[in-house]
Amino acid sequence: MCGICGELRVDGSVPPPDLIGRMLPALERRGPDDAGQWADGPVAFGHRRLSIIDLSARSHQPMVDGDMSLVFNGAIYNYRELRADLQARGHTFVSGGDTEVILKAYREWGDDCPAYLHGMFAFAIWDGARRRLFCARDRFGIKPFYYASDDRRFRFASNTQALIAGGGIDTAIDPVGLHFQYTLHAVIPAPTTILRGIRKLEPAHSLVIEASGRSTLRRYWDLDARRPPEPRSEQDWVDATHAALLAAVRKRNDVADVPVGVLLSGGLDSSLLVALLAEIGVQGFHTFSVGFEDQPEEKGSEFEFSDQVVERYRPIHHKFLVPNEQVLERLPEAVDAMAEPMFAQDAVAFYLLSERVSKEIKVVQSGQGADEVFGGYFWYPRMLAEQSGTRLQRFRRHYFDRDHDEFLSMAAPAYRGDDYTGRYVAGRLDDALSDGFLDAVLKLDVTTLIVDDPVKRVDNMTMAWGLEARVPFLDHELVELAARCPPELKLRSDGKHLLKRIARGIVPDAVIDRPKGYFPMPALKYVRGAFLEFMRGLLDSQACRERGIFDRTYVDRLLAAPEMHHTRIMGSKLWHLALLEFWLQRNVDGRA
């Protein structure tokens, strides 16, 4: 796990000699263990390393192999098998990690190499012989890849802050990105971002930039959400899912040269990870739980459930309770760690938890993805039950934060445009590799929406503390299996039926049968007191007024009654406005 950056000049010049030095500090927290730079003619690379696999200097990056150089962020879980295969094909290795395997895989399979990689990754290879930059991102976008491109250069990095630090980036608000931001609760599908001059590589895609500037974007994987030719019984699906999930958990535990723990929330997903680690014989692993102060409407912790899992399996457990004043005090740090503005209230929770976890270990498994892959959210059955309207209308009624008309009333005139989100979602729900409406919804969620919420959130908040988060529920072989399972089966038992079947008997019944919970952060949902005054100060600030993104009538309406304005999935609309303004003030103003 690391931070990567680089630039290819396509105008015949060379990158400024201080460019990488300006970008690397913005990546330091992603990789606190080592740093490296490399340059050759029109291309320059930078790398910050978090040492997880092959801790020796042999896996130092940028890694150079003859006429090729690589910067890589992530973990390849099948690197040992690939290494043996490549050795049999005549390749020799000087290191013991997964980084060199990517280089040799590119030598052997060229542009097809990402399809051979099983894991999470974002990387760039300079192919000196062919004078081209080859970039790729994993199937679910677990690892970030941002870039800025014009007729002079192609620049990339693991976060937007590093791109901006390099200078010369257009940081004006992208109206299309703004529409996505406020309709899909901060999910802006690639390649768009909130900033006009920054794009991001789509998951499951590779991108080639020739030295001439010509680019080629290619999809190397797609998710098949159609039923298998031979029907399977419920028990068949349970057994196959159990085996695939067990394999995913084992890989993410075993492929590391440091200990691996678990973020234990008290919900089904992370509790099941603990049980499965015990099932494969792992002992003495660390687990971590965090809680916050209660609000009258909502409890701030799930300790009553996580404690039961700890009692059963006796891991080395760490439990933290964070007071509200610390949440507000530390909020600026969490926002500084966001590569893009994130509305989810639990971002600061993950940030504060990751700080504590990083004092103990460097790698954790986390339960993100289970709800999207196995149908755990309440809106899925509501969409399925909806019989009237188009697929877009059925989706929009239960998911969009704001319909297009409300967005038009929220945005200042300069940002009022077409229903970009509606058009995008309608196209994605018309999917040839999905059998039915809900198959298409789940595919959209797991391949696109989850990338920015919650996967990006977990990556940003954990990597802010040099902590690697691994997500076994997004193992692509597990997801491929689950995508072909009838959605009606996944939605039984109030959602995640297959996981509940697997968990029965190895996870406490109280955890399995509890209502679906969310990482609690009540103070950012029910806005009052110091949190309300903080948001009021942001939205009434001169910077916000001069920026002119929001219609002031809309802002004033939310400030007058913040607890009256929530989205369909219970997000605070006032927090949404305040967070974007805060992110821009912290990450763009004065830095561009």
C-alpha positions in Angstrom: 0.0 0.0 0.0 1.5 3.3 -1.0 1.2 6.6 -2.7 2.2 7.1 -6.3 2.7 10.1 -8.6 4.3 11.0 -11.9 4.2 13.0 -15.1 4.7 12.3 -18.8 5.5 15.3 -21.0 4.0 14.9 -24.4 5.1 18.3 -25.8 8.8 17.3 -26.2 9.9 18.8 -22.9 10.9 17.2 -19.6 9.1 17.5 -16.3 10.4 20.3 -14.0 13.1 18.9 -11.8 11.3 19.9 -8.6 7.8 18.5 -9.7 8.0 15.2 -7.9 9.4 16.9 -4.8 6.4 19.1 -4.7 3.9 16.3 -5.1 5.4 13.7 -2.7 4.6 15.5 0.6 0.9 15.2 -0.2 1.4 11.4 -0.4 3.7 10.9 2.7 1.0 9.7 5.0 0.0 7.0 2.5 3.5 5.7 2.6 5.5 6.6 5.7 8.2 3.9 5.4 10.2 4.9 2.4 10.3 7.4 -0.6 11.7 7.3 -4.1 12.0 9.3 -7.3 13.0 8.4 -10.8 13.2 10.3 -14.1 14.2 9.6 -17.6 13.7 12.1 -20.4 10.0 13.0 -20.7 8.8 11.0 -17.7 9.2 11.3 -13.9 7.9 9.0 -11.1 7.5 9.4 -7.4 6.6 6.9 -4.7 5.9 6.8 -1.0 6.0 3.2 0.5 4.0 1.5 3.2 6.0 -1.8 3.6 3.6 -4.8 3.8 5.0 -7.4 1.4 8.8 -8.0 1.1 9.9 -5.5 3.6 13.4 -5.3 2.2 15.0 -2.6 0.0 14.7 -5.0 -3.0 11.0 -3.9 -3.4 11.9 -0.2 -3.3 10.0 1.9 -5.8 10.0 3.3 -8.4 11.2 -0.2 -9.5 13.3 -0.2 -12.6 13.7 -3.3 -14.8 15.8 -2.7 -17.8 13.9 -0.3 -20.1 10.8 -0.3 -17.8 9.9 1.5 -14.6 7.0 1.0 -12.3 5.1 2.8 -9.5 2.4 0.7 -7.8 -0.1 1.1 -5.0 -2.0 -1.9 -3.7 -1.6 -5.6 -3.0 -1.7 -8.6 -5.4 -3.0 -11.6 -3.6 -2.0 -14.2 -6.2 1.5 -12.8 -6.7 3.1 -16.1 -5.6 1.2 -18.1 -8.1 1.9 -15.6 -10.9 5.6 -15.5 -9.9 5.9 -19.3 -10.3 4.1 -19.2 -13.6 6.3 -16.4 -14.9 9.5 -18.2 -13.7 8.3 -21.2 -15.7 8.1 -18.9 -18.7 11.7 -17.9 -18.3 11.5 -14.7 -16.2 13.9 -14.1 -13.3 13.3 -12.2 -10.1 15.5 -10.2 -7.8 12.9 -9.4 -5.1 10.4 -11.4 -3.1 7.3 -9.1 -3.4 4.3 -8.4 -5.6 5.7 -5.2 -7.2 8.2 -7.0 -9.5 5.5 -9.5 -10.5 3.5 -6.7 -12.1 6.6 -5.7 -14.2 7.2 -9.2 -15.4 3.5 -9.8 -16.0 3.5 -6.7 -18.3 6.6 -8.1 -20.1 4.8 -11.4 -20.6 1.2 -10.3 -21.3 1.5 -6.7 -22.3 -1.8 -4.7 -22.0 -3.6 -7.8 -20.9 -1.7 -8.1 -17.7 -4.3 -6.5 -15.4 -6.7 -9.3 -16.0 -4.1 -11.7 -14.5 -3.9 -9.7 -11.2 -6.1 -10.7 -8.3 -6.2 -7.9 -5.8 -6.4 -4.1 -5.4 -4.1 -2.0 -7.4 -3.3 1.3 -9.2 -0.1 1.4 -11.1 1.8 3.1 -14.0 4.6 1.5 -16.1 6.9 3.5 -18.3 7.7 1.3 -21.3 10.9 2.9 -22.6 11.2 0.6 -25.6 7.7 1.5 -26.8 7.8 5.1 -25.5 4.4 4.7 -23.7 2.9 5.0 -20.3 0.7 2.1 -19.3 -1.7 2.7 -16.4 -4.3 0.4 -14.7 -6.8 0.3 -11.9 -8.3 -2.7 -10.1 -11.8 -4.0 -10.9 -13.6 -2.2 -8.1 -11.5 1.0 -7.8 -10.3 0.0 -4.3 -7.1 1.9 -5.1 -7.3 5.5 -6.4 -5.8 6.9 -9.6 -6.3 10.6 -10.4 -4.9 12.4 -13.3 -4.7 15.8 -15.1 -4.1 15.9 -18.9 -3.7 18.5 -21.6 -1.6 19.1 -24.7 1.6 19.4 -22.7 1.5 16.7 -20.1 -0.2 13.7 -18.4 0.1 13.9 -14.6 -1.2 11.3 -12.2 -1.3 10.7 -8.4 -3.0 8.7 -5.7 -4.9 11.8 -4.5 -6.0 15.2 -5.8 -3.9 17.0 -3.3 -0.7 15.8 -4.9 -1.9 16.8 -8.4 -2.7 20.3 -7.2 0.6 20.6 -5.4 2.3 20.1 -8.7 0.8 23.3 -9.9 -1.1 24.3 -13.1 -4.3 22.4 -12.3 -7.8 23.9 -13.2 -9.6 23.8 -9.9 -12.9 25.3 -11.1 -16.0 23.4 -10.1 -17.2 20.9 -12.7 -21.0 21.4 -13.2 -21.4 17.7 -14.1 -19.5 16.6 -11.0 -21.5 19.0 -8.8 -24.8 17.4 -10.1 -23.5 13.9 -9.2 -22.2 15.1 -5.9 -25.6 16.3 -4.7 -27.8 13.6 -6.2 -25.8 10.4 -5.4 -24.5 11.5 -2.0 -21.0 12.4 -3.1 -20.6 9.6 -5.6 -19.1 11.1 -8.8 -18.5 8.2 -11.2 -15.2 8.2 -13.1 -13.8 9.9 -15.1 -15.5 13.0 -13.6 -14.5 14.7 -10.3 -15.8 17.8 -8.6 -12.9 19.8 -10.1 -12.8 20.5 -13.8 -9.1 19.9 -14.3 -8.9 16.5 -12.5 -10.2 13.2 -13.8 -9.9 9.7 -12.4 -9.3 6.3 -14.2 -12.4 4.1 -14.3 -12.2 0.9 -12.3 -11.4 -2.2 -14.4 -9.8 -0.1 -17.1 -6.3 0.5 -18.4 -5.1 3.7 -20.0 -2.2 4.0 -22.4 -0.6 7.4 -23.1 1.9 7.5 -26.0 4.8 9.8 -25.9 3.0 11.7 -28.7 0.0 12.3 -26.4 -2.3 9.8 -28.1 -4.4 7.9 -25.5 -6.2 4.6 -25.5 -8.7 3.7 -22.8 -9.6 0.0 -22.5 -11.9 -2.1 -20.3 -10.3 -5.3 -19.2 -13.1 -6.8 -17.1 -16.9 -6.6 -16.7 -19.3 -8.2 -14.2 -21.7 -10.8 -15.5 -24.9 -10.6 -13.5 -26.9 -13.3 -15.4 -28.1 -16.6 -14.0 -25.9 -19.7 -14.6 -27.2 -22.1 -17.2 -27.8 -24.8 -14.6 -30.1 -23.9 -11.7 -28.7 -24.2 -8.2 -30.4 -24.9 -4.9 -30.2 -22.5 -2.0 -27.8 -24.8 -0.2 -25.6 -24.8 -3.3 -25.4 -21.0 -3.2 -24.7 -21.0 0.5 -21.9 -23.6 0.2 -20.3 -21.9 -2.8 -20.5 -18.5 -1.1 -19.0 -19.8 2.1 -16.1 -21.4 0.2 -15.4 -18.3 -1.8 -15.6 -16.0 1.2 -13.3 -18.2 3.2 -10.8 -18.2 0.4 -11.0 -14.4 0.2 -10.4 -13.9 3.9 -7.5 -16.4 3.9 -5.7 -14.6 1.0 -6.1 -11.2 2.7 -4.7 -12.7 5.9 -1.8 -14.8 4.5 -0.5 -12.4 1.8 1.4 -10.1 4.1 4.7 -10.0 5.9 3.2 -8.2 8.9 0.2 -9.1 11.2 -3.4 -8.5 9.9 -6.3 -7.4 12.1 -10.0 -6.7 11.7 -12.1 -3.5 12.0 -15.0 -4.9 14.1 -18.1 -2.7 14.0 -20.5 -5.0 15.7 -22.5 -5.6 12.5 -22.8 -8.9 10.7 -20.1 -8.4 8.1 -17.1 -7.6 10.2 -18.3 -10.1 12.8 -18.4 -12.8 10.1 -14.8 -11.9 9.2 -13.7 -12.6 12.8 -15.5 -16.0 12.7 -14.0 -17.0 9.4 -10.5 -16.1 10.5 -11.0 -18.4 13.5 -12.4 -21.1 11.1 -9.2 -21.1 9.1 -7.2 -21.4 12.3 -5.8 -17.8 12.8 -5.2 -17.1 16.5 -4.2 -14.0 18.4 -5.2 -11.5 15.8 -6.2 -7.9 16.8 -9.7 -6.4 16.5 -10.7 -2.8 16.8 -14.0 -1.0 17.6 -14.9 2.6 18.0 -18.0 4.4 19.4 -19.2 8.0 19.8 -21.6 9.8 22.1 -25.3 9.0 21.9 -27.9 11.5 20.6 -31.6 11.2 21.7 -32.4 9.8 18.3 -29.6 7.3 17.9 -27.0 5.4 19.8 -23.4 6.3 19.1 -21.8 2.9 19.4 -22.4 -0.8 18.7 -20.3 -2.1 21.5 -23.2 -4.3 22.8 -22.8 -6.4 19.7 -19.1 -6.3 19.1 -18.5 -7.3 22.7 -20.4 -10.5 22.1 -18.1 -11.4 19.2 -15.1 -10.6 21.3 -16.4 -12.8 24.1 -16.9 -15.8 21.8 -13.5 -15.6 19.9 -11.2 -13.8 22.3 -9.1 -11.8 19.9 -6.8 -9.1 21.1 -9.4 -6.5 21.3 -9.2 -2.7 21.4 -12.2 -0.5 22.1 -12.3 3.3 21.8 -15.0 5.8 22.8 -14.6 9.3 21.2 -16.4 12.3 22.7 -18.2 14.8 20.4 -15.8 17.6 21.1 -13.0 15.5 19.7 -15.0 14.8 16.6 -15.4 18.5 15.8 -11.9 19.3 16.8 -10.4 16.6 14.5 -12.8 17.1 11.6 -10.4 19.4 9.7 -7.8 16.6 9.7 -10.3 14.1 8.2 -11.3 16.6 5.6 -7.7 17.2 4.7 -7.3 13.5 4.1 -10.3 13.4 1.6 -9.1 13.1 -2.0 -12.7 14.2 -2.9 -15.4 15.7 -0.7 -17.2 12.9 1.1 -20.6 13.3 2.7 -20.8 10.1 4.8 -20.9 10.9 8.5 -18.6 8.0 9.3 -15.5 9.4 7.4 -14.3 11.1 10.6 -15.1 7.9 12.5 -12.8 5.9 10.2 -10.2 8.6 10.5 -10.1 8.5 14.3 -10.3 4.7 14.4 -7.5 4.4 11.9 -5.3 6.6 14.1 -5.7 4.2 17.0 -5.3 1.1 14.9 -2.1 2.3 13.2 -0.4 2.4 16.6 -0.8 -1.4 16.8 -0.7 -2.9 13.3 -0.4 -1.9 9.6 -3.0 -4.1 7.9 -6.7 -4.8 8.7 -9.6 -6.6 7.0 -12.8 -4.6 6.8 -16.4 -5.5 5.9 -17.1 -2.9 3.2 -18.9 -4.2 0.2 -21.0 -6.9 1.8 -24.3 -4.8 1.6 -23.8 -4.0 -2.1 -22.7 -7.5 -3.1 -25.3 -9.4 -1.0 -28.3 -7.0 -1.0 -28.2 -5.6 2.5 -29.6 -2.1 2.1 -33.3 -1.3 2.8 -33.8 0.4 -0.5 -33.2 -2.7 -2.6 -36.5 -4.4 -1.7 -38.3 -1.1 -2.0 -37.0 -0.7 -5.6 -37.9 -4.3 -6.4 -41.5 -3.8 -5.1 -41.9 -0.7 -7.1 -43.9 -1.7 -10.2 -44.6 1.6 -11.9 -42.2 3.8 -14.0 -39.0 3.2 -15.8 -35.9 1.6 -14.2 -34.5 5.0 -13.6 -37.7 6.2 -11.8 -37.8 3.1 -9.6 -34.1 3.7 -8.7 -34.4 7.5 -8.2 -37.4 7.3 -5.9 -35.5 5.3 -3.3 -31.9 6.4 -3.7 -31.3 9.9 -5.0 -30.4 12.5 -2.4 -32.1 15.3 -4.4 -34.3 15.1 -7.5 -33.2 17.3 -10.4 -35.8 20.0 -9.5 -34.3 20.3 -6.0 -30.8 20.4 -7.3 -31.8 23.4 -9.6 -33.2 25.2 -6.5 -30.0 24.4 -4.5 -27.4 25.4 -7.2 -26.7 29.0 -8.2 -27.6 29.8 -11.9 -24.1 29.2 -13.2 -24.3 25.5 -12.2 -27.9 24.7 -13.3 -27.7 22.2 -16.2 -29.1 19.0 -17.5 -30.1 16.0 -15.4 -26.6 14.4 -15.8 -27.1 11.9 -13.1 -30.4 10.7 -14.4 -29.0 10.2 -17.8 -26.0 8.3 -16.5 -28.0 6.0 -14.2 -30.5 5.2 -16.9 -27.7 4.1 -19.2 -26.1 1.9 -16.5 -29.4 0.2 -15.6 -29.9 -0.8 -19.3 -27.2 -3.4 -18.9 -26.8 -6.4 -21.3 -25.0 -8.5 -18.7 -27.8 -8.2 -16.1 -30.8 -10.5 -16.1 -33.3 -8.2 -14.3 -33.8 -4.8 -12.9 -32.3 -5.6 -9.4 -29.4 -7.4 -11.0 -28.6 -4.2 -12.8 -29.1 -2.1 -9.6 -26.7 -4.3 -7.7 -24.2 -4.3 -10.5 -24.3 -0.5 -10.7 -23.8 -0.3 -6.9 -20.9 -2.7 -6.7 -19.0 -1.6 -9.8 -19.6 2.2 -9.6 -21.4 3.6 -6.5 -19.4 1.7 -4.0 -16.1 3.0 -5.5 -16.8 6.4 -4.1 -18.9 5.4 -1.1 -17.7 3.6 1.0 -14.5 2.2 -0.7 -12.8 5.6 -1.3 -13.7 6.7 2.2 -12.1 3.7 3.8 -9.0 4.0 1.6 -8.5 7.7 2.3 -9.1 7.5 6.1 -7.0 4.4 6.7 -4.1 5.5 4.4 -4.0 8.9 6.2 -2.4 6.9 9.0 -0.3 4.5 6.9 -2.9 1.7 7.5 -3.8 -0.8 4.8 -7.5 -1.8 4.6 -8.3 -5.0 2.8 -11.9 -5.8 1.7 -12.6 -9.5 1.2 -16.2 -8.9 0.3 -14.9 -7.3 -2.9 -12.8 -10.2 -3.9 -13.7 -10.3 -7.6 -14.3 -14.1 -7.7 -16.7 -13.8 -4.8 -18.5 -10.9 -6.4 -18.7 -12.8 -9.7 -20.4 -15.7 -7.9 -22.8 -13.4 -5.9 -23.8 -11.4 -9.0 -25.2 -14.6 -10.7 -27.3 -15.5 -7.6 -31.0 -14.7 -7.9 -31.5 -11.3 -6.1 -34.7 -12.6 -4.5 -32.5 -15.1 -2.6 -30.0 -12.5 -1.5 -32.9 -10.2 -0.2 -34.5 -12.8 2.0 -34.2 -12.5 5.8 -34.3 -8.7 5.4 -31.2 -8.8 3.2 -27.9 -10.7 3.1 -29.6 -14.0 3.4 -26.6 -16.0 2.2 -24.3 -14.4 4.7 -26.8 -14.9 7.5 -27.0 -18.6 6.6 -23.2 -18.8 6.8 -23.0 -16.9 10.0 -25.7 -18.9 11.9 -23.9 -20.9 14.6 -20.6 -19.1 14.3 -21.7 -15.5 14.9 -23.9 -14.6 17.9 -27.6 -14.7 17.0 -28.1 -11.2 18.4 -25.6 -9.9 15.8 -27.3 -11.8 12.9 -30.8 -10.9 13.8 -30.4 -7.3 14.8 -31.7 -4.6 12.4 -29.3 -3.3 9.8 -27.0 -0.8 11.4 -24.7 1.9 10.0 -21.4 3.2 11.4 -23.0 5.7 13.9 -22.0 9.3 13.9 -25.2 11.0 15.2 -23.8 14.5 15.7 -23.4 14.9 11.9 -26.8 13.6 11.2 -28.9 15.5 13.8 -27.1 18.8 13.5 -27.3 21.1 16.6 -25.2 23.0 19.1 -21.6 23.5 18.2 -21.9 21.4 15.0 -24.7 23.7 13.8 -22.7 26.8 14.5 -19.6 25.3 12.8 -21.7 24.7 9.6 -23.4 28.1 9.8 -20.0 29.7 9.9 -18.8 27.9 6.8 -21.9 28.6 4.8 -22.1 32.3 5.9 -18.4 32.8 5.2 -17.1 35.3 2.7 -15.3 32.5 0.8 -18.6 30.6 0.4 -20.6 33.6 -0.7 -17.9 34.6 -3.2 -17.6 31.1 -4.5 -21.3 31.3 -5.5 -22.1 27.6 -5.8 -25.3 27.6 -3.7 -28.6 29.5 -4.0 -28.8 31.5 -0.7 -32.5 31.0 -0.3 -31.9 27.2 -0.2 -29.0 27.7 2.3 -31.1 29.8 4.6 -33.9 27.3 4.5 -31.6 24.5 5.7 -29.9 26.7 8.3 -33.3 27.6 9.8 -34.3 24.0 10.4 -31.4 21.6 9.8 -33.1 18.6 11.5 -36.0 18.9 9.1 -33.9 18.3 6.0 -32.6 14.8 5.4 -32.1 12.7 2.3 -33.9 9.5 1.4 -31.2 7.5 3.1 -31.0 9.9 6.2 -28.1 12.1 5.3 -28.1 15.7 6.6 -28.6 18.1 3.7 -27.0 20.9 5.7 -23.9 18.8 6.3 -23.7 18.1 2.6 -23.4 21.8 1.8 -21.1 22.6 4.6 -18.8 19.7 3.8 -18.2 20.7 0.2 -17.4 24.3 1.2 -15.1 23.1 4.0 -13.3 20.7 1.6 -12.7 23.4 -0.9 -11.4 25.8 1.7 -9.0 23.2 3.1 -7.8 21.6 -0.1 -8.2 24.1 -3.0 -8.3 27.7 -1.8 -4.8 29.1 -1.7 -3.2 25.8 -3.0 -4.0 25.9 -6.7 
